[in-house]
Amino acid sequence: MRAGIVLVAGWLAVLFCTGSVQAAEAARGVPDSPTQTAYLAEQLRKDPVYISDQLPREVPRSTAPDFAREARRLGVSTYVIVLPSSSFGAEPSAVLAGVHDRLGRKGLYVAIGDTGIDAVQTYGVSLPGAEDASRATLYELAYDATPREVFRHFVEVVTSGHAHQRAEQARAASEDDPDGPPSVHTDRTDRENQSFVTGIAVTGIPLTALLITVYALQRRRVRRAAAAATATATATGGADRPSAAGGVRVPATRGGAKAVGGRTTAGGGKATARGGKKAGGGKKAGTGAKGTGTGGRKGAGGPGPYPRERLLPLLAAAAVLGGLIAFTATQVFDDTTSGDGSRPTAADMRARIDRVTDGLRRDPLYTDPESPPALDAAERAHLRRRLRALDVPVVIAAVPSSTDDESGGNRDLLAKALHTRLRRDLLIVLADPGSGSIDLVNYGTRVDDMYLINRPRDLSYPQSTDPPLGHRLDQLLTYVSKSPKAKAGHMPYEPPAADDPVEEKALPGLFTGDFEPGLVIGTFLAGLLFGLVAAACGIVRRIARRRRTATGAPGDVRSPAPTEPSTAWLRRNARQELDALTAALEPVAALPEDSQRRAWECLDAAALLIDGDSDGRIDADATPAALACAIVLARAGRTAIGEPDAAGFVCHRNPLHGVAYKRVQVPPEGSGRARTRARSLPVCEACRLTLGPVLRLRPSGDARRGAHAPYATLPGPLAALGDGTEIDQLTRDVREYFGVH
C-alpha cells in the first residue's frame, strides 16, 4: 500500500511539474509547437487538400484546386496531404492514422510525397481498388511524374474499375523491363538530343535526297555511256579509248595483228581493202574509213556536269523539304517545359519564409510542424532557456531543406531571407531535422567568425554515432557563449540568387544548343549515305555487267530472243553484246589458240557488220539482219571464251537462241525439182523438244517500212544460218561479203 501511494504521488508530482512548466511558458506567450499529426489535422479541417509550402518549385500550393477537382471524381470524402517524402518518416500510414484520429472524419486519406504516393488509407468508407490503384500508379508512371500527375493517374485507375488487373500487369511489366516506363517529361538532356536529331534531319535528309536525285538524273543522262563503259583503241597505240556515247568497243589490234586501213585481219594476217568500194553491196571498206575514235566523229567521254538551270529547282525543292522537316520537328518536339506546366506564384515562393519568420518573431526556437519531431518537449524548453540566457541574439530554425524549396536547397539563401524579414542583427542557426546537419550564419553580431568556423566538426556534419540533434544544439550554444567578441559586426558574403522556378523548368529552343552540331553531322552523314548508295549502285552495275559477260548459253534469260524483234531492240542488244565480248576478251591471257581465234574473228566480223565507218558507233543504216548477225557473232565469241569445246553452231530456227548442241532431221520441202532433201540441222535444247517459230526480221532498218520476213530470205550473211552454217564459216562469209581478206 505504501509503495503504491509513493508511486502515485511521484507521477502526480511529475505531471504537476510538467504542467507548471507549460503554464509558465504559456504565461510568457510562447506556446509549445503542435505535433505533426495535430498540425496536419488542423490544416485538413480548413481544407481537405493540404500542400506543403516546402515544395513550391515542384508542387505549388496554388495547385490545390486541381487536386480537389480530381478528388471529387472518386465519389467519397478524400483528404490529400502533399509533403516531402522525408516528412512522412518510415511509416507514412502511421501518419495518416494519426491525422485521422485527430481529425475524426471518415473518408479516403492519401499521403503524396515528392516521389509518388506514399500511403493510402480508407476510414469508414468503401472504395474498392484504392490499394491496387496505388500500386498500379507506382509501376505505370516514370520517376519524373509530378505529384499532381501521380494523383491524377491514381484517380483514373480507381475510376477505371480495373485497378487490380492493371496493378498485376504493371508489376509483371516492371519485372520484364527493369528500366521502367518511359519518362513523362522532356528534360534538358532530352531537348539537347532532340535538337541534335533535328539538325541531322534538316540537313541530312534533304541533302541526301538532292545528291541521290542528281546522281540518278546524271546516271540517266549517261546511262548509255556508263552501261557501255566503252573505249575505242587509238589508231597506233592499241589502247582502248572511250567511244561516243552509245557506241561499241572495238579493239584496234589483237594478238599481233596489223591494223591496215582501220580494219584488222581475222587470223593475224593483213587486212586489205578493195579500193574503198562497196563489196557485194556491203559497207565501205577500210582505206577510206574514219579512224577509230580519233578521226571522224569525236568520241565523247560522257556528258558534262549537271546543267545549272536544272539544278536550281532541285536546290529549291531540297530547301523546301528541309523547311518541312524543321516545321514537323517543332510539332513533334513541342514541349516547352520539363514539368506539368504548373507555375508557382510569388505567394507560393514566400509561404515558408513567412511561416518560419512569424514563428521566430514569437519564439527564438522554431521547429517545423510538418516534419517528424526532432526535439522533444524537454529539449525544446531547455534550448529556449539557453537562447534567452545568451548575450548574443541567436535564433534556431529547425526546418528541412530540399532542391524543391524556394531557395533551391541553398541554406545561405534561406538564412538571408530570414534575416531580411526579421530586420535585426542576429546569429541564425539552421538545423535540418531530417539529416541532422547544422549551419550558422552571422548577420551583424559581434562574434568572432573564425571562432565559429573552427567549431567542432560533429556539430555541423553528424555521423551515425553522434549524439541526437538536441544535444548537439545545446553544445553549439555552449560553444557560442564562450566565443570571443569581435570589434565589429560581420555580414556574410551575398549568396547567389536561386534559379527562377519558371526558367528552371523551361526548355531551351529546339533550334539551339546541339542543333548546329547536328547540321554539320547531318551534312557528313548525307555525304556518307550518298557514297554508300553510289557504291552499292556501282557494285550492282558491276555484278550485272559480269552476269551479262558470264559464259553460258546466250539464249537464256540473260539473252532474250524474241521472234520478231524491233530495230531498237536489235540495236540496243548489238551494242551490249559487242561491249560484253570486248570486255571478256581484255583480261584473257591463256586461252587455247582456236578459242582465241574464234572470239576475235567473231568480234571483227560483228564490227564489220554494224560499224562500217570504224568510228566506234553503230551505223545509222545498219539493217535488222546485220544487227541480228552481229548479236549472234558476239554471243558465239563469248561462248568460245567460256566454253572452248562448245559446238560451233547456233539454232537454225532462231539464231538468237544461241549455241546448238543437238541436231534434228528436217523433212523435205517443196515438190518436183524444187523439192529439197531431208537435212540434219542444228537446234538449241528448247527447239529440240519443240520446234520454235522462225526468226522474222524487217528487210530495212526503217521501222515504218516492210513487214517481217523469215531471216533466211533476207540478203546478207545471216541467211546462211538457215542452212546450218558453222560460225567459223559465217565469219568468213562476212569478211568476204565486205571484201576483207
VMD Tcl script that draws the C-alpha trace (Angstrom):
set ca {
  {0.00 0.00 0.00}
  {2.78 2.38 0.93}
  {4.66 1.60 -2.32}
  {1.52 2.28 -4.36}
  {0.94 5.57 -2.57}
  {4.55 6.65 -3.21}
  {4.31 5.69 -6.91}
  {1.07 7.60 -7.44}
  {2.44 10.61 -5.61}
  {5.54 10.56 -7.80}
  {3.51 10.52 -11.03}
  {1.33 13.32 -9.78}
  {4.43 15.35 -8.97}
  {5.82 14.82 -12.47}
  {2.55 15.81 -14.07}
  {2.31 18.84 -11.84}
  {5.84 19.97 -12.71}
  {5.25 19.46 -16.44}
  {2.01 21.37 -16.30}
  {3.70 24.12 -14.35}
  {6.44 24.44 -16.97}
  {3.91 24.55 -19.80}
  {1.80 27.05 -17.88}
  {4.89 29.18 -17.31}
  {5.77 29.06 -20.98}
  {2.20 29.90 -21.90}
  {2.30 32.76 -19.46}
  {5.37 34.10 -21.26}
  {3.42 33.94 -24.60}
  {5.38 31.02 -26.08}
  {3.05 28.03 -26.60}
  {4.74 24.75 -27.37}
  {4.85 23.56 -31.02}
  {1.99 21.27 -32.08}
  {2.73 17.70 -33.06}
  {2.94 16.77 -36.73}
  {-0.37 14.89 -36.80}
  {-2.16 17.63 -34.88}
  {-0.84 20.29 -37.23}
  {-1.82 18.33 -40.36}
  {-5.25 17.52 -38.96}
  {-5.84 21.20 -38.24}
  {-4.86 22.10 -41.82}
  {-7.17 19.42 -43.29}
  {-10.00 20.77 -41.14}
  {-9.64 24.04 -43.04}
  {-9.19 22.43 -46.50}
  {-9.31 18.72 -47.49}
  {-6.20 19.24 -49.63}
  {-3.05 20.33 -47.83}
  {0.12 21.02 -49.82}
  {3.34 21.75 -48.00}
  {4.96 25.12 -48.56}
  {8.33 23.35 -48.76}
  {7.79 22.23 -52.39}
  {6.84 25.37 -54.33}
  {9.03 24.52 -57.30}
  {7.53 21.06 -57.79}
  {4.05 21.36 -56.23}
  {2.93 24.96 -55.76}
  {0.25 25.44 -53.11}
  {-1.81 27.26 -55.73}
  {-2.43 23.88 -57.43}
  {-4.60 22.68 -54.53}
  {-7.83 23.25 -56.54}
  {-6.54 20.82 -59.18}
  {-6.09 18.13 -56.54}
  {-9.55 18.87 -55.15}
  {-11.09 18.62 -58.62}
  {-9.55 15.19 -59.16}
  {-10.55 14.05 -55.67}
  {-14.22 14.82 -56.34}
  {-14.18 12.20 -59.13}
  {-13.72 9.46 -56.52}
  {-17.19 9.98 -55.06}
  {-16.08 9.80 -51.42}
  {-14.64 12.30 -48.97}
  {-10.96 12.49 -49.79}
  {-8.18 14.11 -47.77}
  {-4.90 14.68 -49.56}
  {-1.63 15.52 -47.85}
  {1.35 16.52 -50.02}
  {4.63 16.68 -48.11}
  {8.30 15.94 -48.80}
  {8.70 12.17 -48.61}
  {11.17 12.57 -45.75}
  {8.47 14.28 -43.66}
  {6.36 11.12 -43.59}
  {9.19 9.16 -41.99}
  {9.42 5.39 -42.18}
  {5.66 4.78 -41.71}
  {3.50 7.11 -43.85}
  {0.43 5.02 -42.99}
  {1.03 5.75 -39.29}
  {0.99 9.46 -40.07}
  {-2.35 9.04 -41.87}
  {-3.75 7.08 -38.92}
  {-2.69 9.82 -36.50}
  {-4.17 12.54 -38.71}
  {-7.46 10.62 -38.92}
  {-7.57 10.21 -35.15}
  {-7.05 13.94 -34.70}
  {-9.44 14.94 -37.48}
  {-12.12 12.35 -36.69}
  {-13.65 12.32 -40.18}
  {-14.47 9.39 -42.45}
  {-13.00 9.23 -45.93}
  {-10.04 8.30 -48.10}
  {-6.69 9.61 -46.80}
  {-3.87 9.91 -49.33}
  {-0.25 10.74 -48.49}
  {1.69 12.00 -51.50}
  {5.41 12.64 -51.34}
  {7.70 14.25 -53.85}
  {8.39 10.79 -55.32}
  {4.81 9.48 -55.60}
  {2.03 8.09 -53.43}
  {3.44 7.02 -50.07}
  {0.29 5.66 -48.43}
  {-3.44 5.24 -48.99}
  {-5.95 4.52 -46.19}
  {-9.74 4.38 -46.03}
  {-11.63 5.08 -42.80}
  {-15.36 4.44 -42.64}
  {-15.87 4.43 -46.43}
  {-15.67 1.75 -49.12}
  {-13.53 2.46 -52.17}
  {-12.58 -0.79 -53.94}
  {-9.26 -0.76 -55.75}
  {-7.61 2.08 -53.82}
  {-4.61 0.00 -52.74}
  {-4.31 -1.62 -56.19}
  {-4.50 1.79 -57.84}
  {-1.65 2.96 -55.65}
  {0.49 0.01 -56.76}
  {-0.50 0.44 -60.40}
  {0.46 4.10 -60.25}
  {3.83 3.17 -58.78}
  {4.60 0.76 -61.64}
  {2.97 2.59 -64.55}
  {4.39 6.09 -64.07}
  {8.02 7.08 -64.51}
  {10.08 8.66 -61.76}
  {9.76 12.18 -63.23}
  {5.97 12.35 -62.87}
  {4.92 15.24 -60.62}
  {2.69 14.69 -57.56}
  {-0.22 16.27 -59.41}
  {0.20 13.84 -62.30}
  {0.59 10.96 -59.86}
  {-2.69 11.79 -58.11}
  {-4.48 12.24 -61.43}
  {-3.26 8.84 -62.57}
  {-4.31 7.30 -59.27}
  {-7.83 8.65 -59.70}
  {-8.01 7.37 -63.28}
  {-7.01 3.87 -62.21}
  {-9.53 3.83 -59.34}
  {-12.38 5.02 -61.54}
  {-11.47 2.62 -64.37}
  {-12.81 -0.35 -62.40}
  {-9.77 -2.47 -63.36}
  {-7.35 -1.42 -60.68}
  {-6.36 -4.95 -59.67}
  {-5.73 -6.12 -63.24}
  {-3.70 -3.01 -64.04}
  {-1.63 -3.41 -60.89}
  {-0.79 -7.02 -61.75}
  {0.01 -6.21 -65.36}
  {2.18 -3.25 -64.38}
  {4.06 -5.32 -61.82}
  {4.73 -8.08 -64.39}
  {5.84 -5.49 -66.93}
  {8.25 -3.95 -64.43}
  {9.85 -7.35 -63.86}
  {10.36 -7.81 -67.61}
  {11.65 -4.26 -68.11}
  {13.99 -3.22 -65.29}
  {14.38 0.26 -66.83}
  {10.77 1.03 -66.05}
  {8.26 3.06 -68.05}
  {9.47 5.88 -70.31}
  {9.88 9.37 -68.93}
  {6.80 11.54 -68.69}
  {8.58 14.82 -69.32}
  {11.30 16.11 -71.57}
  {14.32 17.31 -69.63}
  {17.19 19.43 -70.87}
  {19.22 16.40 -71.88}
  {16.31 15.13 -73.94}
  {15.94 18.55 -75.56}
  {19.63 18.57 -76.49}
  {19.15 15.17 -78.11}
  {16.04 16.41 -79.92}
  {17.92 19.45 -81.21}
  {20.79 17.26 -82.37}
  {18.49 14.85 -84.20}
  {16.56 17.74 -85.75}
  {19.78 19.29 -87.03}
  {20.80 15.99 -88.58}
  {17.40 15.57 -90.22}
  {17.17 19.16 -91.50}
  {20.39 18.87 -93.48}
  {20.88 15.13 -93.82}
  {17.56 14.16 -95.41}
  {17.26 16.99 -97.99}
  {20.94 16.83 -98.91}
  {20.82 13.05 -99.28}
  {17.70 13.31 -101.44}
  {19.33 16.04 -103.52}
  {22.56 14.14 -104.07}
  {20.83 10.87 -104.93}
  {18.37 12.64 -107.25}
  {21.13 14.46 -109.10}
  {23.12 11.23 -109.24}
  {20.16 9.32 -110.65}
  {19.44 12.01 -113.24}
  {23.09 12.18 -114.19}
  {23.24 8.40 -114.49}
  {20.17 8.63 -116.67}
  {21.96 11.12 -118.90}
  {25.00 8.92 -119.23}
  {23.37 5.52 -118.94}
  {24.38 4.55 -122.46}
  {27.96 5.65 -121.98}
  {28.09 4.24 -118.42}
  {26.41 0.96 -119.33}
  {28.75 0.54 -122.23}
  {31.81 1.86 -120.36}
  {33.17 1.93 -123.83}
  {36.56 2.87 -125.13}
  {37.93 2.71 -128.60}
  {41.51 1.95 -129.33}
  {43.91 4.52 -130.68}
  {44.97 4.04 -134.25}
  {48.60 3.41 -133.31}
  {48.87 2.64 -129.62}
  {46.42 -0.23 -129.37}
  {44.92 1.22 -126.14}
  {41.20 1.49 -125.62}
  {39.67 4.96 -125.63}
  {36.16 5.96 -124.70}
  {33.84 5.71 -127.64}
  {30.98 8.02 -128.37}
  {28.02 7.74 -126.12}
  {26.09 4.67 -127.04}
  {28.96 3.31 -129.16}
  {30.63 -0.09 -129.31}
  {34.14 -1.02 -128.19}
  {36.30 -2.46 -130.92}
  {39.96 -3.11 -130.10}
  {42.44 -1.75 -132.61}
  {44.71 -4.79 -132.65}
  {44.74 -8.30 -131.29}
  {47.34 -10.99 -130.99}
  {49.99 -9.26 -133.03}
  {47.70 -8.45 -135.96}
  {48.36 -5.34 -138.00}
  {45.82 -2.58 -138.37}
  {45.55 -1.73 -142.04}
  {43.04 0.82 -143.24}
  {41.23 0.78 -139.92}
  {40.47 -3.00 -140.03}
  {42.28 -6.00 -138.61}
  {42.73 -9.40 -140.06}
  {40.75 -12.27 -138.65}
  {43.66 -14.54 -138.02}
  {46.64 -12.28 -137.65}
  {47.23 -11.63 -141.35}
  {46.85 -8.45 -143.33}
  {43.63 -6.59 -143.86}
  {43.22 -5.29 -147.36}
  {40.54 -3.06 -148.78}
  {39.20 -3.11 -152.28}
  {39.92 0.47 -153.13}
  {37.23 1.79 -150.84}
  {34.44 0.36 -152.99}
  {31.35 -1.33 -151.71}
  {31.96 -5.05 -151.97}
  {28.97 -7.22 -152.68}
  {26.62 -4.40 -151.95}
  {28.04 -4.12 -148.46}
  {29.71 -1.39 -146.46}
  {32.65 0.75 -147.39}
  {36.00 -0.97 -146.97}
  {38.87 0.29 -144.96}
  {41.06 2.71 -146.89}
  {38.56 5.47 -146.79}
  {37.25 4.65 -143.32}
  {37.46 7.05 -140.47}
  {39.77 6.45 -137.54}
  {38.59 4.53 -134.56}
  {37.57 7.16 -132.09}
  {40.20 9.72 -133.15}
  {39.02 10.75 -136.58}
  {35.61 11.49 -137.96}
  {33.17 11.94 -135.12}
  {34.91 12.68 -131.92}
  {34.19 10.12 -129.19}
  {32.64 11.87 -126.26}
  {33.78 10.95 -122.77}
  {30.28 11.45 -121.43}
  {28.05 14.41 -120.60}
  {29.42 17.26 -118.59}
  {28.22 18.46 -115.17}
  {24.54 18.59 -114.48}
  {23.08 21.79 -116.02}
  {22.67 24.63 -113.56}
  {19.26 25.58 -114.87}
  {18.05 22.09 -113.95}
  {19.90 22.07 -110.64}
  {18.25 25.22 -109.26}
  {14.74 23.67 -108.98}
  {16.25 20.70 -107.18}
  {18.02 23.01 -104.74}
  {14.77 24.85 -104.12}
  {12.96 21.56 -103.54}
  {15.66 20.47 -101.07}
  {15.30 23.77 -99.19}
  {11.53 23.33 -99.02}
  {11.99 19.76 -97.76}
  {14.36 21.00 -95.06}
  {11.82 23.61 -94.01}
  {9.06 21.00 -93.84}
  {11.25 18.76 -91.69}
  {12.03 21.66 -89.35}
  {8.33 22.51 -89.09}
  {7.43 18.87 -88.42}
  {10.09 18.72 -85.71}
  {8.53 21.70 -83.95}
  {5.19 19.88 -83.94}
  {6.65 16.61 -82.70}
  {9.04 18.08 -80.12}
  {6.56 20.66 -78.85}
  {7.36 20.52 -75.13}
  {8.24 23.89 -73.64}
  {8.70 22.83 -70.01}
  {10.04 19.81 -68.19}
  {7.25 19.88 -65.60}
  {3.48 19.53 -65.63}
  {3.00 23.18 -66.57}
  {2.25 24.49 -63.07}
  {3.92 27.77 -62.20}
  {4.42 28.88 -58.59}
  {3.11 32.29 -57.64}
  {5.01 34.83 -55.58}
  {2.87 33.83 -52.58}
  {3.87 30.18 -53.10}
  {7.55 31.09 -53.11}
  {7.43 33.14 -49.89}
  {4.95 30.98 -47.92}
  {7.58 29.03 -45.97}
  {9.68 32.11 -45.28}
  {6.60 33.87 -43.92}
  {5.74 30.89 -41.72}
  {9.24 30.48 -40.26}
  {9.72 34.23 -39.80}
  {6.43 34.55 -37.98}
  {7.42 31.70 -35.67}
  {10.86 33.20 -34.94}
  {9.33 36.54 -34.06}
  {7.38 34.84 -31.28}
  {9.98 32.25 -30.26}
  {13.78 32.08 -30.87}
  {13.37 28.33 -31.40}
  {11.23 27.27 -34.32}
  {10.63 23.63 -35.19}
  {8.95 22.60 -38.42}
  {5.44 21.29 -37.64}
  {5.27 19.38 -40.95}
  {8.27 17.20 -40.09}
  {8.58 14.40 -37.53}
  {9.65 15.96 -34.20}
  {13.44 16.04 -33.93}
  {13.28 17.63 -30.46}
  {11.08 16.54 -27.60}
  {9.30 18.94 -25.25}
  {12.06 18.88 -22.64}
  {14.76 19.60 -25.25}
  {12.75 22.48 -26.66}
  {12.23 24.01 -23.23}
  {15.92 23.64 -22.39}
  {17.05 25.23 -25.63}
  {14.68 28.16 -25.16}
  {16.19 28.86 -21.75}
  {19.71 28.68 -23.19}
  {18.78 31.08 -26.02}
  {17.38 33.65 -23.61}
  {20.47 33.42 -21.40}
  {22.91 34.27 -24.24}
  {24.22 37.80 -24.58}
  {24.28 37.29 -28.36}
  {20.99 37.33 -30.29}
  {20.61 33.78 -31.63}
  {17.64 32.10 -33.28}
  {17.28 28.43 -34.22}
  {15.14 27.28 -37.17}
  {14.80 23.50 -37.27}
  {13.44 23.21 -40.82}
  {14.44 20.82 -43.64}
  {15.87 21.90 -46.99}
  {15.45 20.42 -50.46}
  {16.06 21.42 -54.04}
  {12.31 21.96 -54.46}
  {12.01 24.68 -51.81}
  {12.06 28.40 -52.51}
  {15.85 28.65 -52.03}
  {16.63 25.61 -54.19}
  {18.25 23.88 -51.20}
  {20.67 26.76 -50.56}
  {20.84 27.25 -46.76}
  {22.62 30.58 -47.13}
  {19.71 31.92 -49.17}
  {17.27 30.71 -46.51}
  {19.28 32.50 -43.80}
  {19.40 35.67 -45.87}
  {15.61 35.62 -46.41}
  {15.01 35.14 -42.67}
  {17.38 37.98 -41.78}
  {15.72 40.27 -44.32}
  {12.30 39.61 -42.79}
  {13.41 39.80 -39.13}
  {15.29 43.08 -39.77}
  {17.80 42.83 -36.92}
  {21.32 41.61 -36.27}
  {21.41 38.02 -35.11}
  {23.16 34.72 -35.37}
  {20.94 32.33 -37.35}
  {21.25 28.60 -36.68}
  {19.67 26.34 -39.30}
  {19.15 22.73 -38.22}
  {17.82 20.08 -40.58}
  {15.60 17.67 -38.60}
  {16.00 15.02 -41.26}
  {19.76 14.94 -41.84}
  {20.76 16.50 -38.52}
  {23.14 18.99 -40.15}
  {23.66 22.41 -38.51}
  {24.63 25.66 -40.26}
  {25.48 29.02 -38.69}
  {25.21 32.37 -40.45}
  {26.27 35.52 -38.62}
  {24.40 38.68 -39.55}
  {25.98 41.64 -37.71}
  {26.59 40.11 -34.25}
  {29.92 40.77 -32.54}
  {31.11 37.18 -32.58}
  {34.50 36.12 -33.93}
  {33.68 34.42 -37.23}
  {36.89 32.42 -37.34}
  {35.95 31.01 -33.97}
  {32.60 29.92 -35.38}
  {34.19 28.48 -38.49}
  {36.54 26.34 -36.40}
  {33.77 24.90 -34.25}
  {33.87 21.13 -33.69}
  {33.07 19.03 -36.77}
  {30.44 16.87 -35.09}
  {28.25 19.93 -34.51}
  {27.79 20.52 -38.25}
  {28.15 17.19 -40.07}
  {26.75 14.42 -37.89}
  {27.74 10.79 -38.11}
  {25.67 7.76 -37.17}
  {27.42 7.57 -33.79}
  {26.99 11.26 -32.93}
  {24.53 12.48 -30.26}
  {21.00 13.49 -31.30}
  {20.19 16.91 -32.69}
  {19.03 18.41 -29.37}
  {22.26 17.52 -27.59}
  {24.42 18.94 -30.39}
  {22.40 22.17 -30.48}
  {22.99 22.50 -26.75}
  {26.73 22.02 -27.32}
  {26.65 24.64 -30.04}
  {25.02 27.21 -27.77}
  {27.68 26.49 -25.14}
  {30.32 26.99 -27.79}
  {28.72 30.30 -28.87}
  {28.52 31.53 -25.25}
  {32.29 31.08 -24.94}
  {33.16 32.71 -28.28}
  {35.38 35.83 -28.14}
  {33.85 39.14 -29.09}
  {34.69 40.85 -32.34}
  {35.28 44.59 -32.65}
  {32.53 45.00 -35.20}
  {29.63 43.03 -36.54}
  {30.14 40.76 -39.53}
  {28.00 40.45 -42.61}
  {28.37 37.30 -44.74}
  {29.02 37.25 -48.46}
  {25.98 37.75 -50.62}
  {24.85 34.28 -51.76}
  {23.96 33.78 -55.43}
  {20.29 34.09 -56.27}
  {18.28 30.92 -56.70}
  {17.16 29.88 -60.13}
  {13.86 31.23 -61.28}
  {11.36 28.34 -60.91}
  {9.78 29.05 -64.29}
  {13.07 29.41 -66.13}
  {14.39 26.36 -64.31}
  {11.64 24.21 -65.84}
  {11.64 25.95 -69.22}
  {13.28 24.03 -72.04}
  {15.66 25.71 -74.47}
  {14.51 26.26 -78.04}
  {14.60 23.34 -80.44}
  {16.95 25.19 -82.79}
  {19.55 25.99 -80.14}
  {22.26 24.05 -78.34}
  {23.22 20.94 -80.28}
  {21.19 21.94 -83.34}
  {24.20 23.45 -85.11}
  {26.46 20.41 -84.49}
  {23.55 18.33 -85.79}
  {23.59 20.34 -89.03}
  {27.27 19.56 -89.51}
  {26.86 15.88 -88.69}
  {23.83 15.72 -90.99}
  {25.95 17.06 -93.85}
  {28.63 14.45 -93.26}
  {26.06 11.67 -92.93}
  {24.40 12.78 -96.16}
  {27.73 12.54 -97.95}
  {28.42 9.17 -96.36}
  {25.00 7.81 -97.25}
  {25.30 9.11 -100.79}
  {28.68 7.45 -101.09}
  {27.24 4.16 -99.87}
  {24.33 4.42 -102.32}
  {26.66 5.26 -105.20}
  {28.97 2.40 -104.22}
  {26.04 0.00 -103.97}
  {24.78 1.07 -107.38}
  {28.26 0.63 -108.79}
  {28.51 -2.85 -107.29}
  {25.09 -3.76 -108.69}
  {26.08 -2.49 -112.13}
  {29.36 -4.39 -111.94}
  {27.59 -7.60 -110.95}
  {25.05 -7.10 -113.70}
  {27.85 -6.48 -116.21}
  {29.64 -9.62 -115.08}
  {26.46 -11.59 -115.42}
  {25.98 -10.25 -118.90}
  {29.54 -11.18 -119.76}
  {29.34 -14.52 -117.95}
  {29.68 -17.57 -120.12}
  {26.71 -19.71 -120.80}
  {24.03 -20.35 -123.36}
  {23.46 -16.86 -124.74}
  {19.87 -17.72 -125.33}
  {18.98 -17.97 -121.62}
  {17.09 -15.40 -119.55}
  {20.07 -13.02 -119.79}
  {19.83 -13.04 -123.57}
  {16.16 -12.82 -124.55}
  {15.34 -14.00 -128.03}
  {12.10 -12.57 -129.40}
  {10.64 -13.96 -132.60}
  {10.06 -10.57 -134.26}
  {12.47 -8.16 -132.54}
  {12.19 -4.45 -133.18}
  {15.03 -2.49 -134.69}
  {15.52 -0.62 -131.41}
  {15.84 -3.92 -129.55}
  {18.37 -5.18 -132.07}
  {20.48 -2.00 -131.89}
  {20.46 -1.97 -128.09}
  {21.40 -5.63 -127.76}
  {24.01 -5.45 -130.50}
  {25.76 -2.65 -128.66}
  {25.58 -4.50 -125.33}
  {26.76 -7.83 -126.77}
  {29.77 -6.30 -128.52}
  {30.69 -4.42 -125.35}
  {30.38 -7.64 -123.36}
  {32.56 -9.56 -125.83}
  {35.19 -6.80 -125.82}
  {35.22 -6.76 -122.01}
  {35.53 -10.55 -121.92}
  {38.47 -10.52 -124.33}
  {40.55 -7.90 -122.48}
  {41.56 -9.97 -119.41}
  {42.02 -13.20 -121.37}
  {45.67 -14.25 -121.42}
  {45.85 -18.05 -121.62}
  {43.09 -19.17 -123.97}
  {43.54 -22.01 -126.43}
  {44.56 -20.67 -129.80}
  {41.40 -21.90 -131.52}
  {39.13 -20.30 -128.93}
  {41.03 -17.02 -129.06}
  {40.99 -17.03 -132.83}
  {37.26 -17.73 -132.99}
  {36.44 -14.99 -130.46}
  {38.48 -12.38 -132.30}
  {37.08 -13.40 -135.66}
  {33.56 -13.08 -134.25}
  {34.34 -9.62 -132.91}
  {35.89 -8.45 -136.18}
  {33.04 -9.82 -138.23}
  {30.43 -8.21 -135.97}
  {32.21 -4.86 -136.21}
  {32.27 -5.13 -139.99}
  {28.53 -5.68 -139.99}
  {27.43 -2.72 -137.91}
  {30.41 -0.33 -137.74}
  {31.40 0.21 -141.35}
  {32.78 3.68 -140.62}
  {35.06 2.33 -137.85}
  {34.07 5.23 -135.59}
  {33.03 3.10 -132.65}
  {29.33 3.74 -133.29}
  {26.62 1.55 -134.75}
  {25.91 2.73 -138.28}
  {22.62 4.53 -138.68}
  {21.79 2.47 -141.79}
  {22.56 -0.91 -140.23}
  {19.82 -3.34 -141.29}
  {17.99 -5.61 -138.84}
  {19.63 -8.64 -140.49}
  {23.11 -7.14 -139.94}
  {22.27 -6.25 -136.34}
  {20.94 -9.75 -135.64}
  {24.01 -11.30 -137.25}
  {26.28 -9.11 -135.09}
  {24.42 -10.27 -131.98}
  {24.82 -13.91 -132.98}
  {28.54 -13.46 -133.64}
  {29.16 -11.61 -130.38}
  {27.41 -14.31 -128.38}
  {29.29 -17.01 -130.23}
  {32.56 -15.23 -129.40}
  {31.66 -15.19 -125.70}
  {30.79 -18.87 -125.86}
  {34.19 -19.59 -127.43}
  {35.88 -17.85 -124.48}
  {33.88 -19.54 -121.75}
  {33.45 -22.95 -123.38}
  {36.29 -23.60 -125.82}
  {34.89 -27.06 -126.58}
  {31.38 -25.82 -127.29}
  {29.86 -26.60 -130.67}
  {30.37 -24.03 -133.39}
  {26.73 -23.96 -134.47}
  {23.69 -21.91 -133.49}
  {19.99 -22.75 -133.61}
  {18.80 -22.65 -137.22}
  {15.22 -21.81 -136.17}
  {16.20 -18.64 -134.40}
  {19.94 -17.90 -134.26}
  {19.28 -15.60 -131.31}
  {18.57 -18.74 -129.24}
  {22.30 -19.30 -129.05}
  {24.54 -22.37 -129.23}
  {23.11 -25.54 -130.75}
  {24.21 -28.74 -129.04}
  {21.81 -31.06 -130.90}
  {20.63 -31.66 -134.46}
  {17.22 -32.62 -135.79}
  {16.08 -34.11 -139.08}
  {14.18 -31.60 -141.20}
  {11.79 -33.27 -143.72}
  {11.97 -32.39 -147.44}
  {10.18 -29.27 -148.62}
  {8.69 -28.31 -151.97}
  {7.92 -30.56 -154.97}
  {9.48 -31.60 -158.20}
  {12.88 -30.30 -158.97}
  {12.47 -27.66 -156.26}
  {11.95 -30.34 -153.68}
  {14.71 -30.34 -151.07}
  {16.14 -33.38 -149.49}
  {15.93 -34.20 -145.82}
  {18.58 -32.48 -143.77}
  {20.05 -32.59 -140.26}
  {20.12 -29.05 -138.87}
  {21.39 -27.72 -135.51}
  {18.88 -26.64 -132.85}
  {19.03 -25.38 -129.31}
  {17.83 -27.51 -126.42}
  {14.39 -25.90 -126.36}
  {13.81 -26.34 -130.09}
  {14.98 -29.95 -129.86}
  {12.00 -30.71 -127.68}
  {9.55 -28.47 -129.53}
  {10.48 -26.55 -132.64}
  {10.03 -22.86 -132.01}
  {8.98 -20.22 -134.52}
  {11.43 -18.98 -137.10}
  {13.15 -15.62 -136.52}
  {11.47 -12.91 -138.58}
  {13.04 -9.52 -139.32}
  {12.19 -6.37 -141.24}
  {14.03 -6.02 -144.54}
  {15.00 -2.41 -143.69}
  {16.02 -0.55 -140.56}
  {13.16 1.87 -141.07}
  {10.52 0.76 -138.60}
  {7.73 2.11 -140.82}
  {8.64 0.14 -143.94}
  {8.37 -3.52 -144.75}
  {6.73 -6.40 -142.96}
  {8.63 -9.03 -141.05}
  {10.03 -11.85 -143.16}
  {11.92 -15.09 -142.32}
  {15.54 -14.20 -141.75}
  {16.74 -16.81 -144.24}
  {15.00 -14.95 -147.09}
  {16.79 -11.65 -146.41}
  {20.07 -10.68 -148.09}
  {23.25 -10.86 -146.11}
  {25.45 -13.40 -144.32}
  {22.78 -14.13 -141.66}
  {20.71 -16.13 -144.17}
  {23.38 -18.83 -144.29}
  {22.50 -19.87 -140.72}
  {19.18 -21.14 -142.02}
  {21.11 -23.95 -143.72}
  {23.05 -24.82 -140.55}
  {26.24 -22.95 -141.45}
  {29.01 -23.12 -138.84}
  {30.10 -19.96 -137.02}
  {33.61 -20.11 -138.48}
  {32.11 -20.23 -141.93}
  {29.83 -17.33 -141.05}
  {32.80 -15.14 -140.09}
  {34.48 -15.98 -143.39}
  {31.28 -15.16 -145.25}
  {31.10 -11.79 -143.52}
  {34.68 -10.90 -144.46}
  {34.08 -12.00 -147.98}
  {30.81 -10.09 -148.07}
  {32.67 -6.89 -147.18}
  {35.74 -7.67 -149.27}
  {38.16 -8.05 -146.37}
  {40.76 -10.83 -146.67}
}
mol new
graphics top color blue
foreach p $ca { graphics top sphere $p radius 0.5 }
foreach p [lrange $ca 0 end-1] q [lrange $ca 1 end] { graphics top cylinder $p $q radius 0.2 }
display resetview
